[in-house]
Amino acid sequence: MTLSRQDMIARDNDDALAGFRDEFELPEGVIYLDGNSLGAMPKAAKKRVADVVAKEWGRDLITSWNINGWFDLPHRLGDQTAKLVGAQAGEILVTDSTGINLYKLLAMALDLRPDRSVILMEDSNFPTDNYIAQGLVQQLGGHFEIRFASREDMQDQITDDVAVVALTQVHYKTGAVFDMHDMTRRAHAVGALICWDLCHSAGALPVDLGASNADFAVGCGYKYLNGGPGAPAFLYVAKRHHGQAGQPLTGWWSHAEPFAFERDYRPAKTINQMLSGTQPILSMAALECGLDIMLRADMRAIRDKSMALGQAFQDLMTAHCADAGFTLASPSEAAHRASQIAYTHPHGYAIMRALIEHGVIGDFRAPDIMRFGFTPLYTRYVDVWDAVQTLKTIMGKNTWQEPRFSRRENVT
Ligand SMILES: *Cc1c(COP(=O)(O)O)cnc(C)c1O
């Protein structure tokens, strides 16, 4: 039995998370299925950033570092993030970008395994992770190498010459999910460390870094955590590794006593060691609004709704767009993918451009992937129905063949 629009409205009426939608600024007439790439704006962020500009920066000036808690923001936001990903207070900092944090953590991991030479990574990972590791290996002068493996072969490549396994838990294109407990156990079984990239996990599904005994992790602030464009990222170091090894970006914030202004570097013995320098306070303030919403929502309910939205999308694609040339590129079972669904289509780029012009925003990843993200805090069931109907119309009328939809933009 295929779902009707009425069924979808009924589900929205029953949805325990429905109230959260009103906390986000969402433009009229747009169905936003790209929260996996840039989360929508919390209404609270608008006011908060304006307040920080006017009162904290404008009026309190430099005293804000103390009286408005600016200095402590990486920890305060880190402790909030910790609750979302199963870490303890003091194990996470919000700071810098995902790529920069990964650089610091991989260097630290290599420092902890000096007798080993391999960083094991996934060949089809989001490229920045691989590029960052390649840059690090080059800096370190040829003592280390990166071994790339496919997702399927990964577990067989975890051998006893591996210093650190660096994996993204949720694949950025397909949404496929690695079993964090299992892969962490396999890494530890051969004496390797593991570093998880949680960019498409944090805020999308339950994560338990502590229970899985992970060593390190990074994650993104501007995707499911709704922190705003360029929001700072987070990094996690398990308590047992604090003060045990070095990281290369030894700026003054990572010093044992930044305000002693000593000539020579001495690392902090806490997670502070992972800081580098002064942080973007306005962006931090915006991210705190996103985290605050996320912490009030039940992660189990988010996961259940995310799976239900994805399943509905998949079912409706089968029912309404079966002959249009789309091939599912995500795991077919909702339990094996995170909060997004991908289809390949030979004309994926033009079709996505046409969809966006018709008010349904997803994104395109070369060479042929169309990606649709479902963000349970603000995506409705009826949006999923309407999105598939729009796609059906575009395919039926061949709208996507208009030449302007094939012209490449800077950002896809
Ligand atoms: C989004 C994403 C990033 C982002 O990296 P930036 O340093 O913020 O540009 C990194 N890795 C993965 C897997 C991502 O999905």
The ligand as an SDF file (V2000), in Angstrom:
LIG
                    3D

 15 15  0  0  0  0  0  0  0  0999 V2000
   31.7970   18.0720    6.4270 C   0  0  0  0  0  0  0  0  0  0  0  0
   32.9910   17.2020    6.6280 C   0  0  0  0  0  0  0  0  0  0  0  0
   34.2300   17.7670    6.9240 C   0  0  0  0  0  0  0  0  0  0  0  0
   34.3700   19.2660    7.0050 C   0  0  0  0  0  0  0  0  0  0  0  0
   35.6640   19.6840    7.1640 O   0  0  0  0  0  0  0  0  0  0  0  0
   35.9890   21.2380    7.3490 P   0  0  0  0  0  0  0  0  0  0  0  0
   37.3150   21.2050    8.0030 O   0  0  0  0  0  0  0  0  0  0  0  0
   34.9080   21.8240    8.1850 O   0  0  0  0  0  0  0  0  0  0  0  0
   36.0020   21.8760    6.0070 O   0  0  0  0  0  0  0  0  0  0  0  0
   35.2910   16.9160    7.1650 C   0  0  0  0  0  0  0  0  0  0  0  0
   35.1500   15.5700    7.0810 N   0  0  0  0  0  0  0  0  0  0  0  0
   33.9640   15.0000    6.7800 C   0  0  0  0  0  0  0  0  0  0  0  0
   33.8470   13.5120    6.7180 C   0  0  0  0  0  0  0  0  0  0  0  0
   32.8500   15.8000    6.5250 C   0  0  0  0  0  0  0  0  0  0  0  0
   31.6870   15.2510    6.2100 O   0  0  0  0  0  0  0  0  0  0  0  0
  1  2  1  0
  2  3  1  0
  2 14  2  0
  3  4  1  0
  3 10  2  0
  4  5  1  0
  5  6  1  0
  6  7  2  0
  6  8  1  0
  6  9  1  0
 10 11  1  0
 11 12  2  0
 12 13  1  0
 12 14  1  0
 14 15  1  0
M  END
$$$$
